[in-house]
Each structure stands twice: as C-alpha cells, then as structure tokens.
C-alpha cells in the first residue's frame, strides 16, 4: 500500500503486511521499519488503534469482527459505519461507487482517510510481492 498526501500527491510511506509481519518505509524520515504486525505497531504507523486483521478487512471490503465492532449497513447491505466497542475508533464509508471506496478511520488521536480504487491487473502475485527492502540510505529499525 502506498500513502500519498491528498491534493499534492507526495509519497509519504509504503506499507506491506504479510501475514503477521509488517514492513514500512517512511520517505520523509528516510526510515525503514520491520517487525510483527500488532495493534501497537499499526498504531505507531497510522496513529489509530486498529488491528492488522481489521485493517486488512477494510482494504478488501470484508466485514469487521462483530464481537469487537458495532456496525450499521445501508439498504444495499454494505457497511456504512462501524464503532469499535472498546475504544473510540470509528470507521465511516464516505463514498462507495463501483470503482472507488473512501473509508475514514477516526479516533481522538487521528483521522485517516483511505481512498481505494479498484483496478484490474494481469500481474501474477507471488511471495516476493509482499517483501519490502530498505532503500539505500534509509535507517533500518526492528519493531
């Protein structure tokens, strides 16, 4: 996943989640971080307390865990808004078309907006697509 600033399109981060491991590059800080994907490691990256499993569910438009989230669906049966039952984190789908979804993750500490576009690709994904290596000159750090 690539993170860019809205409007200007400046690259700020690259993030890879591979099972229970994550890696990310913070471009402005010239920092490469790798380690276990946990609630706290995701929070360190995006400043919102959301589990790796919940983040993957949002990215792939899957239902969130009903034991942890109270969700409302629209007349089309698609998720519209979810509130975490144990924290102040909420998720709102502010736009949903056939080719695009805009998801806002809100908490008292931060707001993250993800604009996700569907794309068709003929690329065959293998294990090497989920490996992120530190660019030259970047400081490597373990979580």
N, C-alpha and C positions, 0 to 999 in steps of 0.2 A: 504494500500500500504506500502510495506517495502522498505526502502532505504538502500543500502549497497555500500561500496566503491568498485570501479572497481578493478579487479585483486585480492585484498586481501579478499574480501567478508566480511568485518567487518560491522556489523549492526550499522547504524548511526541514523536512525529515523523510526518511524512508524506513518502513517498518515491515518486518517479516515475523509471522507467527507460524511455527512449525511444531505441531503437537503441543508439548508442554514447555517448549523452548521459544524464546523470542530474541530478536536482534533488531537494533535500530541505529540509524545514523542521524545525528543532529548536525545539519550542514553549517549553521552559523557558529556553533561551538566547536566544530571540527572534532566531533566526539563519536565514537563507535561503542555501543553497549550491547552486551550479550549475556544471557543467563536464563534462569527459569521464568516462565510466564506465570505470574501470580497476581493477585489483586493489588498488592503494593507496587509491583513492578509496572503494571499498566498505569496505576495512579501516578507514579513518578514520571511517566511519559506524557500522559494527556491531562493530568491534574484532576481527573474524575475517578471516583472509586467504582470501577466496573470490572467484573471478572473477565478473563480471556474468553471463556465459553460464551458469555453474554455478548462480548464484542463480536465474536465470530457469528453468532446468531443474527445480530443486527446487520452485519455485512452481507449475509446470504439470505436475508429476509425470512428467517426462521423464528418460531415462537420462543419467547423467553420463558425460563423456568417458572411455572405457576406457583411454586412454593415460595419463591423469592420476589415475584413481581405481581402487582395487581394491574391488569391490562384491560383496556377498552378497545373494542373492534367497531369498525364502521359498518354501514349497511352492506358493504361488499365483503364483509367478514375479514378484512385485512386490519392489522394492528394500526391504531391511531395514536394511542397514548398509553404509556406504562409508568407506574410509580414503584420504585423499589420499596419493599415492605419494612426494611430495616435501616434504610439510610435516606438521605434527602435527594437521591438521584432519580431523575425522571427522564423519560425518552418520549419525544414527540415526532411523528412523521408529518412534516410541514408541507411536503409536496410528494405526490406519488403519481407518476404517469407510466406509460408502458416502457419508456426507455430511461427514466430517471427517478431516483428517490432522494429526498433530502431528509436527513434524520438529525434532530437536535438532542444532544445529551446535556442535561442541565443539572447542576448542583450548586451549593452555596460557594464552592471553591472555583468553579469554572463552567464555561459553556463551550461545547464542542459541536460544530456543525459539519456533518459529513454529506457531501453531495456525491452520490453514487450513480454512475451511468452504466447501462448495460452495453456490452459490446460483444460482437461475435468475433471469434478468433480461430484461426486454423492452427495455432501453435499447440503442440502437444506438450503438456506439462509433465516434467519429470522431477525427481527428487532434488536435482540441482537448482531448480527454480525457487526453492524455499531456503536457500542458503545465502546469507548476506556476509560479505567480506569487508573489512575496513579499507576505505580508500587510502591512498598514500598520503601521509602527513596527518592522519587523524589519530587521536589518542584513543587507545582501546581500554575498555573497562569491563570488568565482570560484575554482575549483579550479586 
